Amino acid sequence: MVRPELGRAIPDELGVVHFIGIGGSGMSGIARVLAERGVVVSGSDRAASEVTESLERSGITVFLGHDAAHLGDASTVVVSSAVREGNPELVEAHARGLQVLHRSEALRWIIRDKTVLAVAGSHGKTTSTAMLATALDRSGRDVGAVNGGVVSEWGVSSRWGSDDLFVIEADESDRSFVGYSPAVVMITNIAPDHLDFYGTLDAIYDAFEECARTATQAVVLCADDEGTRHLATRLGGSARLMTYGVSPDADVVQSDLVPGPTARFRVTYQGQSAVCELAVPGRLNALNATGVIATLLASGFSLEDAALAASGFRGADRRFQFHGDIAGVRFYDDHAHHPTEVAAALETARAVVGEGSVITMFQPHLFSRTQYMAAELAEAFSEGSDHTIFLDIFGSREDPIEGVTTDLILQKMAVGSSFEFEPDWDRACDLAVKRARPGDIVLTMSTGDLYQIVPQLLEAKRRVDEGADG
């Protein structure tokens, strides 16, 4: 695992840039913006994906697999924390004495002359970043952004804008979010996650506190979350703090929520109120939008203009993303992988499904997370999913841990809950579509590669329907 070198000076010139792991959610966005700025960019990844294909369509050369020859005439190599020290391209970069930057340093190079609005948090930051960027866009600002997921309204995860403002998702997973010095930082929540990196919850709080203290104008915190309330006490009674939520003691209070089919709610600030309506459902989307409105207020917007700008948000890809309705069965995909995110996604599904059932296909992410959080994951699925099909763990950057398998979750599922384990994708698809009835939702859920199963799942449903018709 390559760790960022925090505080290191960023070079003035990058030259030709090569990304190792260019298909990653954060890496691809940074690569795209650099290319928009006229930098010659190439990259490599272990396999083709929708992201790598999109980058190629934009003119970026993408190599499949990792080979030292892929560096070409690169002057700078960009890596993420998921890249291992033994990667042949990274080994070659060091052998040549090339400039090697962590992705967070490449992002710092992009935003060095911008006024930055950052969104951080254990959960909800990708959606909130997309909300903030598109709200500014709708308000007439040609804002730039680098997000950790595709902004549905844009069809890409990032762009270079002419405006002085630039919106970023500030990732806490490797502590690199302490290095951006934003004007305003919005922190959605704080929960125990990435314990393989941090070790303890106190270390996570220390990092979020350091991130908050780098903000030069304001810190926007959720008043409803235990973690961010604790952070507020650490920060003291700073006048720079602005809070939001349904809590009546928040600075920006949300009320009168109608969660679906599209979320509609009222926000009140300093005796004034306004209505906001999104194009997506769910209590959590409404809460994140309230945080975006608070961030816009901290950036100088009026309440009315902020609520209007946030209205109409259409979502971020892989955040309860709709993929089709076949014979009355609706198919959605979500990136949820932490118990809190799983519970939130299932809550949204329940608000949408009505009288139908929620059938979930879940691919656990990381051996360490499964080891630490098997009980919490089991509780979320036992309570929120009518039937869950579990698959094998997606290890991502980790090597397997002896004794850690999906079975750790299965052993903790509540008595009477409905679930099964099926690691084979073909058979898992068949199980899901044969169980689904008109009015049901089939929800794929993972931050690994399970999203790639969606076309296969839809085709399996069509085959079942054609067989029934025959």
MARDO-714846 format. One line per 10 residues: number of its first residue (from 0); their letters; for each residue x, y, z of C-alpha. Coordinates in nm, 3 decimals. Layout:
REM MARDO-714846
NUM) A) X Y Z  ... .
***
This chain:
REM MARDO-714846
0) MVRPELGRAI) 0.000 0.000 0.000  0.142 0.337 -0.107  0.077 0.608 0.150  0.059 0.982 0.076  0.347 1.204 0.180  0.152 1.479 0.352  0.288 1.831 0.333  0.534 1.761 0.051  0.578 2.049 -0.194  0.394 2.002 -0.522 .
10) PDELGVVHFI) 0.600 2.051 -0.840  0.516 2.338 -1.075  0.524 2.116 -1.384  0.409 1.759 -1.429  0.513 1.687 -1.786  0.365 1.368 -1.932  0.164 1.189 -1.663  0.096 0.817 -1.625  -0.166 0.684 -1.377  -0.125 0.337 -1.224 .
20) GIGGSGMSGI) -0.479 0.217 -1.157  -0.644 0.484 -1.370  -0.983 0.313 -1.352  -1.023 0.386 -0.982  -1.300 0.624 -0.883  -1.071 0.902 -0.760  -0.787 0.840 -1.005  -1.006 0.856 -1.315  -1.151 1.192 -1.219  -0.811 1.347 -1.160 .
30) ARVLAERGVV) -0.680 1.205 -1.488  -0.976 1.348 -1.678  -0.926 1.700 -1.539  -0.553 1.694 -1.613  -0.629 1.592 -1.972  -0.885 1.875 -1.999  -0.610 2.113 -1.892  -0.388 1.998 -2.178  -0.164 1.757 -1.989  -0.070 1.442 -2.184 .
40) VSGSDRAASE) -0.216 1.157 -1.978  -0.198 0.780 -2.000  -0.284 0.508 -1.752  -0.312 0.140 -1.680  -0.553 -0.084 -1.495  -0.589 -0.453 -1.438  -0.904 -0.489 -1.646  -1.134 -0.293 -1.874  -1.438 -0.124 -1.723  -1.696 0.139 -1.806 .
50) VTESLERSGI) -1.459 0.393 -1.651  -1.156 0.296 -1.861  -1.369 0.288 -2.174  -1.500 0.638 -2.096  -1.145 0.764 -2.047  -1.040 0.616 -2.380  -1.332 0.786 -2.553  -1.205 1.116 -2.413  -0.865 1.058 -2.575  -0.667 0.913 -2.283 .
60) TVFLGHDAAH) -0.453 0.607 -2.361  -0.536 0.320 -2.126  -0.332 -0.001 -2.103  -0.481 -0.321 -1.961  -0.256 -0.504 -1.718  0.057 -0.366 -1.558  0.390 -0.359 -1.740  0.696 -0.135 -1.704  0.676 -0.054 -2.076  0.347 0.127 -2.021 .
70) LGDASTVVVS) 0.532 0.423 -1.868  0.649 0.535 -2.210  0.803 0.883 -2.186  0.619 0.978 -1.865  0.779 1.236 -1.638  0.531 1.192 -1.353  0.361 0.879 -1.224  0.044 0.904 -1.013  -0.054 0.627 -0.775  -0.332 0.563 -0.524 .
80) SAVREGNPEL) -0.308 0.393 -0.187  -0.437 0.075 -0.352  -0.118 0.038 -0.559  0.135 -0.202 -0.412  0.506 -0.125 -0.388  0.586 -0.425 -0.608  0.377 -0.305 -0.900  0.611 -0.331 -1.203  0.523 0.016 -1.327  0.593 0.171 -0.988 .
90) VEAHARGLQV) 0.920 -0.023 -0.959  1.023 0.107 -1.303  0.923 0.465 -1.209  1.150 0.453 -0.904  1.430 0.294 -1.108  1.412 0.577 -1.361  1.396 0.842 -1.089  1.060 0.969 -1.211  0.842 1.202 -1.009  0.592 0.979 -0.819 .
100) LHRSEALRWI) 0.286 1.152 -0.676  0.003 1.016 -0.465  -0.337 1.088 -0.621  -0.405 1.342 -0.343  -0.093 1.534 -0.448  -0.211 1.536 -0.810  -0.543 1.675 -0.685  -0.358 1.940 -0.487  -0.181 2.040 -0.811  -0.519 2.082 -0.982 .
110) IRDKTVLAVA) -0.676 2.296 -0.708  -0.372 2.503 -0.613  -0.515 2.829 -0.753  -0.881 2.759 -0.669  -1.116 2.836 -0.380  -1.201 2.486 -0.265  -1.525 2.353 -0.119  -1.457 2.006 0.020  -1.695 1.730 0.128  -1.571 1.472 0.376 .
120) GSHGKTTSTA) -1.730 1.206 0.593  -1.741 0.833 0.650  -2.054 0.800 0.437  -2.251 1.009 0.190  -1.963 1.223 0.067  -1.980 1.114 -0.299  -2.351 1.194 -0.321  -2.305 1.520 -0.131  -2.013 1.625 -0.353  -2.227 1.561 -0.662 .
130) MLATALDRSG) -2.511 1.759 -0.504  -2.286 2.054 -0.422  -2.122 2.063 -0.765  -2.449 2.042 -0.957  -2.615 2.296 -0.728  -2.341 2.546 -0.810  -2.376 2.454 -1.177  -2.750 2.518 -1.167  -2.686 2.853 -0.998  -2.486 2.962 -1.304 .
140) RDVGAVNGGV) -2.134 2.895 -1.175  -1.904 2.708 -1.415  -1.761 2.516 -1.125  -1.497 2.245 -1.151  -1.514 1.925 -0.948  -1.344 1.595 -0.874  -1.581 1.340 -0.727  -1.546 0.978 -0.623  -1.835 0.872 -0.844  -2.000 0.969 -1.169 .
150) VSEWGVSSRW) -2.228 1.273 -1.140  -2.543 1.154 -1.316  -2.624 1.497 -1.462  -2.277 1.522 -1.618  -2.209 1.161 -1.713  -1.855 1.194 -1.571  -1.704 1.219 -1.223  -1.503 1.536 -1.280  -1.452 1.843 -1.492  -1.240 2.156 -1.511 .
160) GSDDLFVIEA) -1.442 2.475 -1.470  -1.365 2.839 -1.536  -1.507 2.950 -1.199  -1.283 3.026 -0.903  -1.476 2.769 -0.697  -1.378 2.403 -0.717  -1.559 2.117 -0.540  -1.378 1.804 -0.424  -1.461 1.482 -0.245  -1.205 1.464 0.035 .
170) DESDRSFVGY) -1.129 1.098 0.098  -1.045 1.002 0.454  -0.942 0.641 0.386  -0.568 0.719 0.380  -0.575 1.048 0.575  -0.493 1.247 0.261  -0.794 1.475 0.323  -0.594 1.680 0.572  -0.387 1.832 0.291  -0.633 2.037 0.084 .
180) SPAVVMITNI) -0.689 2.356 0.294  -1.043 2.421 0.168  -1.234 2.743 0.225  -1.532 2.539 0.348  -1.544 2.173 0.447  -1.871 1.984 0.491  -1.844 1.671 0.707  -2.145 1.440 0.676  -2.069 1.195 0.957  -1.789 1.009 1.133 .
190) APDHLDFYGT) -1.797 0.634 1.192  -1.547 0.353 1.254  -1.422 0.257 0.909  -1.084 0.195 0.744  -0.966 0.051 1.073  -0.704 -0.142 0.877  -0.540 0.198 0.824  -0.631 0.394 1.140  -0.640 0.120 1.402  -0.868 0.305 1.646 .
200) LDAIYDAFEE) -1.171 0.533 1.643  -0.969 0.797 1.827  -0.723 0.808 1.538  -1.016 0.861 1.300  -1.141 1.153 1.513  -0.791 1.301 1.520  -0.777 1.294 1.140  -1.122 1.452 1.096  -1.032 1.721 1.348  -0.713 1.800 1.157 .
210) CARTATQAVV) -0.912 1.813 0.833  -1.168 2.052 0.987  -0.898 2.280 1.123  -0.753 2.325 0.773  -1.073 2.501 0.656  -1.012 2.873 0.622  -1.373 2.999 0.629  -1.624 2.751 0.770  -1.683 2.395 0.888  -2.027 2.249 0.817 .
220) LCADDEGTRH) -2.126 1.955 1.040  -2.430 1.730 1.068  -2.608 1.790 1.399  -2.780 1.450 1.381  -2.466 1.235 1.379  -2.296 1.129 1.701  -1.953 1.141 1.541  -1.978 1.494 1.404  -2.136 1.616 1.729  -1.829 1.482 1.908 .
230) LATRLGGSAR) -1.607 1.657 1.655  -1.790 1.984 1.726  -1.696 1.955 2.094  -1.333 1.901 1.994  -1.343 2.212 1.778  -1.494 2.421 2.059  -1.742 2.705 2.017  -1.593 2.833 1.694  -1.799 3.092 1.511  -1.688 2.917 1.192 .
240) LMTYGVSPDA) -1.907 2.615 1.271  -2.241 2.572 1.095  -2.460 2.270 1.171  -2.749 2.111 0.984  -3.004 1.835 1.032  -3.346 1.754 1.172  -3.220 1.835 1.521  -3.397 2.152 1.640  -3.071 2.296 1.771  -2.907 2.282 1.427 .
250) DVVQSDLVPG) -2.833 2.609 1.249  -3.006 2.482 0.934  -3.307 2.272 1.032  -3.476 2.025 0.800  -3.847 1.950 0.850  -4.164 1.832 0.675  -3.983 1.554 0.490  -4.166 1.351 0.227  -3.904 1.084 0.142  -4.044 0.950 -0.183 .
260) PTARFRVTYQ) -4.090 0.892 -0.466  -3.878 1.210 -0.477  -3.756 1.365 -0.154  -3.920 1.697 -0.063  -3.850 1.894 0.255  -3.831 2.237 0.416  -3.518 2.408 0.547  -3.517 2.687 0.804  -3.228 2.922 0.882  -3.230 3.235 1.097 .
270) GQSAVCELAV) -3.610 3.259 1.091  -3.644 3.213 0.715  -3.754 2.897 0.537  -3.751 2.750 0.187  -3.856 2.427 0.018  -3.623 2.191 -0.165  -3.729 1.897 -0.385  -3.484 1.646 -0.528  -3.527 1.412 -0.823  -3.416 1.116 -0.607 .
280) PGRLNALNAT) -3.584 0.953 -0.307  -3.478 0.893 0.050  -3.427 1.044 0.392  -3.047 1.031 0.361  -3.051 1.214 0.028  -3.262 1.485 0.191  -3.023 1.508 0.485  -2.721 1.535 0.254  -2.900 1.803 0.053  -2.961 1.997 0.374 .
290) GVIATLLASG) -2.587 1.984 0.434  -2.525 2.113 0.083  -2.765 2.401 0.144  -2.575 2.481 0.466  -2.247 2.474 0.271  -2.388 2.713 0.014  -2.503 2.942 0.296  -2.150 2.934 0.439  -2.026 3.028 0.090  -2.242 3.340 0.070 .
300) FSLEDAALAA) -2.569 3.217 -0.086  -2.908 3.324 0.043  -3.133 3.048 0.181  -3.379 3.080 -0.107  -3.104 3.062 -0.370  -2.933 2.770 -0.193  -3.253 2.564 -0.170  -3.337 2.639 -0.533  -2.988 2.540 -0.647  -3.001 2.209 -0.458 .
310) SGFRGADRRF) -3.344 2.123 -0.599  -3.362 1.883 -0.891  -3.057 1.675 -0.800  -3.064 1.355 -1.011  -2.811 1.144 -0.829  -2.464 0.998 -0.854  -2.397 0.672 -1.032  -2.392 0.365 -0.810  -2.585 0.552 -0.540  -2.922 0.371 -0.553 .
320) QFHGDIAGVR) -2.898 0.396 -0.929  -3.197 0.274 -1.129  -3.112 0.031 -1.412  -3.445 -0.086 -1.543  -3.795 -0.223 -1.490  -3.861 -0.564 -1.645  -4.208 -0.712 -1.601  -4.267 -0.503 -1.291  -3.936 -0.590 -1.121  -3.714 -0.286 -1.065 .
330) FYDDHAHHPT) -3.336 -0.317 -1.064  -3.107 -0.084 -0.868  -2.735 -0.076 -0.785  -2.565 0.084 -0.486  -2.203 0.112 -0.371  -2.290 0.049 -0.003  -2.034 -0.164 0.181  -2.020 -0.032 0.540  -2.308 -0.132 0.773  -2.429 0.228 0.802 .
340) EVAAALETAR) -2.440 0.265 0.423  -2.607 -0.074 0.382  -2.880 0.023 0.629  -2.929 0.358 0.452  -2.955 0.198 0.106  -3.205 -0.057 0.234  -3.405 0.220 0.401  -3.425 0.400 0.066  -3.524 0.077 -0.107  -3.800 0.024 0.147 .
350) AVVGEGSVIT) -3.932 0.376 0.084  -3.944 0.305 -0.291  -4.066 -0.055 -0.302  -4.403 0.002 -0.138  -4.579 -0.331 -0.081  -4.312 -0.529 -0.268  -4.005 -0.710 -0.139  -3.640 -0.602 -0.139  -3.408 -0.873 -0.274  -3.043 -0.784 -0.222 .
360) MFQPHLFSRT) -2.726 -0.924 -0.376  -2.429 -0.828 -0.158  -2.057 -0.860 -0.222  -1.861 -0.784 0.099  -1.570 -0.545 0.048  -1.232 -0.605 0.216  -1.137 -0.893 0.442  -1.056 -0.653 0.726  -1.395 -0.480 0.709  -1.573 -0.815 0.705 .
370) QYMAAELAEA) -1.367 -0.928 1.004  -1.441 -0.613 1.204  -1.803 -0.560 1.101  -1.963 -0.897 1.026  -2.216 -0.862 1.308  -2.320 -0.510 1.206  -2.354 -0.613 0.841  -2.565 -0.914 0.940  -2.789 -0.691 1.151  -2.842 -0.446 0.864 .
380) FSEGSDHTIF) -2.943 -0.719 0.619  -3.153 -0.909 0.874  -3.356 -0.595 0.943  -3.367 -0.427 0.604  -3.364 -0.692 0.330  -3.645 -0.939 0.266  -3.396 -1.180 0.109  -3.020 -1.149 0.066  -2.790 -1.338 -0.169  -2.434 -1.314 -0.038 .
390) LDIFGSREDP) -2.129 -1.350 -0.263  -1.757 -1.388 -0.197  -1.552 -1.105 -0.046  -1.393 -0.860 -0.289  -1.045 -0.814 -0.143  -0.941 -0.507 -0.343  -0.605 -0.390 -0.206  -0.590 -0.660 0.064  -0.457 -1.013 0.078  -0.691 -1.276 0.224 .
400) IEGVTTDLIL) -0.701 -1.311 0.603  -0.708 -1.668 0.730  -1.055 -1.764 0.847  -1.222 -1.449 0.710  -1.492 -1.534 0.456  -1.850 -1.429 0.387  -1.951 -1.703 0.632  -1.865 -1.466 0.919  -2.168 -1.258 0.816  -2.391 -1.559 0.754 .
410) QKMAVGSSFE) -2.325 -1.692 1.105  -2.452 -1.363 1.252  -2.776 -1.336 1.051  -3.085 -1.320 1.271  -3.289 -1.635 1.323  -3.572 -1.640 1.070  -3.406 -1.400 0.825  -3.402 -1.508 0.461  -3.063 -1.543 0.292  -2.832 -1.772 0.098 .
420) FEPDWDRACD) -2.470 -1.784 -0.015  -2.391 -1.817 -0.385  -2.047 -1.711 -0.509  -2.113 -1.804 -0.872  -2.246 -1.498 -1.056  -2.458 -1.692 -1.304  -2.631 -1.891 -1.033  -2.667 -1.583 -0.811  -2.846 -1.402 -1.095  -3.078 -1.697 -1.148 .
430) LAVKRARPGD) -3.162 -1.711 -0.778  -3.247 -1.341 -0.768  -3.465 -1.322 -1.078  -3.654 -1.645 -1.005  -3.745 -1.512 -0.660  -3.845 -1.164 -0.777  -4.214 -1.087 -0.835  -4.382 -0.781 -0.990  -4.349 -0.492 -0.748  -4.019 -0.617 -0.603 .
440) IVLTMSTGDL) -3.678 -0.451 -0.612  -3.355 -0.636 -0.687  -3.068 -0.435 -0.539  -2.703 -0.516 -0.611  -2.475 -0.377 -0.344  -2.096 -0.351 -0.326  -1.807 -0.113 -0.372  -1.615 -0.391 -0.547  -1.687 -0.516 -0.899  -2.040 -0.647 -0.845 .
450) YQIVPQLLEA) -2.182 -0.351 -1.041  -2.058 -0.534 -1.349  -2.319 -0.805 -1.287  -2.610 -0.572 -1.362  -2.632 -0.638 -1.741  -2.606 -1.010 -1.670  -2.881 -0.980 -1.410  -3.115 -0.796 -1.648  -3.051 -1.055 -1.920  -3.127 -1.337 -1.675 .
460) KRRVDEGADG) -3.459 -1.173 -1.596  -3.544 -1.142 -1.966  -3.464 -1.512 -2.018  -3.689 -1.612 -1.730  -3.975 -1.402 -1.871  -3.926 -1.539 -2.221  -3.931 -1.894 -2.084  -4.252 -1.822 -1.896  -4.411 -1.677 -2.210  -4.305 -1.982 -2.410 .
***
